[in-house]
Amino acid sequence: MSTKNKSALFQKLPSTDELLRQRNIQELIQRDGHAAVAESIRAVVARLRQEIAGGHIAGIEPSEKSLDLAVGGLFNAIERELRRSLSSSLRLVINATGVILHTNLGRAPLAETALDHVRGVANGYSNLEFDLETGERGKRDVHVDRLFRKLLSDPLAASDTVAKSSSSSITNAPSSTSTIVVNNNAAAVLLALNSLAEGGEVIVSRGELVEIGGSFRVPDVMQKSNASLREVGTTNRTRIGDYERAITDRTRLLLRVHRSNFEITGFTEQPGLEELVALARRRNIPLMEDLGSGALFDLRSVGISGEPGVIDSLRVGVDIVTYSGDKLLGGPQAGLISGRADLVARMRSNSLFRALRVDKLTYAALEATLLAYVKRDHDAVPVLRMIRLSKDEISHRAEALVSKVESSVGMGRPSRLKLELCDGESVLGGGAAPSAVLPTRLIALSHGELSADRLNAHLRTSTPPIVARVEDARVLLDLRTVFPDQDEDLAAAIVSLG
Ligand SMILES: *Cc1c(COP(=O)(O)O)cnc(C)c1O
């Protein structure tokens, strides 16, 4: 196309000012404001200019029409652009994967009471750092420290069976247990290592030098904390003697890292926590455990073993435990450091703490979540409710959903969509007990003409988006992680696949 033709086309384009004066555009301005509308107009017009420049909109008669068409469709294009630019990128999705703590889907959904408390507190000012009794400056940690104290020093409050099964080798959690909150567990580990071991050595088993989620590597965090790593043992076997021989006058800390997302099986050996506690006491060196998931709820009551709780570790005598707020605890993203009050005090006075601290939203959500534990209202915490859902309950919902879909899709004619129910397993996720699974009932979808991947993509782009997994050429939906009030949306999305 000649340059002359192109410039003729450019001249035909309405200017931003012309467009802004149009009546229907004025209506958009009323709704969404001048700045956003003007920006959308500029974006759409710039796209058109690019298409003209690239010769994608022809100028030679009679196809000049295509520009008229494009100009005619301007309003719709502008409105679409406006909607796209003003809609949230972060959206609610339906998690039908059956992975309860799905890191990519935001881990723990918050309890209603947590959301209410966030709203109630963040809607105005709060006593975040203000002591209402004395009228003096207060500390933000007091709001949750008192609840952690209750939950951690009174094992009955958090888990009934731990207390009952306590053996004589278990010592009680120190009554002076305190807890501080930082941004996430990675920050908790960083702060703890820096406060307790800067310039010295930390002894860790080679079998525990883990990477979690591709970004948290124990050796890297260690380096950033200015402590040096003293690796002992081998990948599969570490004995207590390995730790003992590595202790020098540079040793500041013994560290145990929970193998969150993998298991080493076969020819393995790892000293028991009691042995590590005994060694730490004998040599007067603190013992820290990075628990990761850190349940405050006894998972043995739902048949999951091998996932030690925070109370278990403190009662055995671990000095400092670090864990996440948004894993098994079921609260907001946070890193929690619980343990010996004197050690926690050193972390609180570290200037890093100021950089890693959390805001009032987190304190509010955490406080309300902990209150549910104090009241033993475990079903108020979505993560715990999902863990405790029985296969029967899930099965009933799945059957109801399938018959609902079948009655709407079928409408008397054969459908290409096939729904089946089958047994399966939900997983905790979030680096908790990698082998811990919960029996569930799955809805399996297949389609005469669409592949499982296509079905899955359709679900992902529905409103709200539905995330499922594909296995053996079928889409599998696990209602354990779907909130019951989402069943209807899920059914409607499946019907639309028919
Ligand atoms: C999850 C996990 C972490 C990282 O916790 P974040 O809260 O995601 O920062 C660190 N250590 C262990 C053992 C974990 O399981």
The ligand as an SDF file (V2000), in Angstrom:
LIG
                    3D

 15 15  0  0  0  0  0  0  0  0999 V2000
    6.6000  -24.2190   53.2620 C   0  0  0  0  0  0  0  0  0  0  0  0
    7.9040  -24.3520   53.9330 C   0  0  0  0  0  0  0  0  0  0  0  0
    8.7780  -23.2490   54.0110 C   0  0  0  0  0  0  0  0  0  0  0  0
    8.4370  -21.9280   53.3810 C   0  0  0  0  0  0  0  0  0  0  0  0
    7.3440  -21.3700   54.0330 O   0  0  0  0  0  0  0  0  0  0  0  0
    6.6300  -20.0550   53.4420 P   0  0  0  0  0  0  0  0  0  0  0  0
    5.5730  -19.7300   54.4500 O   0  0  0  0  0  0  0  0  0  0  0  0
    6.0960  -20.4440   52.1110 O   0  0  0  0  0  0  0  0  0  0  0  0
    7.6570  -19.0010   53.3470 O   0  0  0  0  0  0  0  0  0  0  0  0
    9.9730  -23.4080   54.6740 C   0  0  0  0  0  0  0  0  0  0  0  0
   10.3150  -24.5920   55.2350 N   0  0  0  0  0  0  0  0  0  0  0  0
    9.4990  -25.6790   55.1940 C   0  0  0  0  0  0  0  0  0  0  0  0
    9.9500  -26.9600   55.8290 C   0  0  0  0  0  0  0  0  0  0  0  0
    8.2660  -25.5930   54.5310 C   0  0  0  0  0  0  0  0  0  0  0  0
    7.4560  -26.6510   54.4560 O   0  0  0  0  0  0  0  0  0  0  0  0
  1  2  1  0
  2  3  1  0
  2 14  2  0
  3  4  1  0
  3 10  2  0
  4  5  1  0
  5  6  1  0
  6  7  2  0
  6  8  1  0
  6  9  1  0
 10 11  1  0
 11 12  2  0
 12 13  1  0
 12 14  1  0
 14 15  1  0
M  END
$$$$
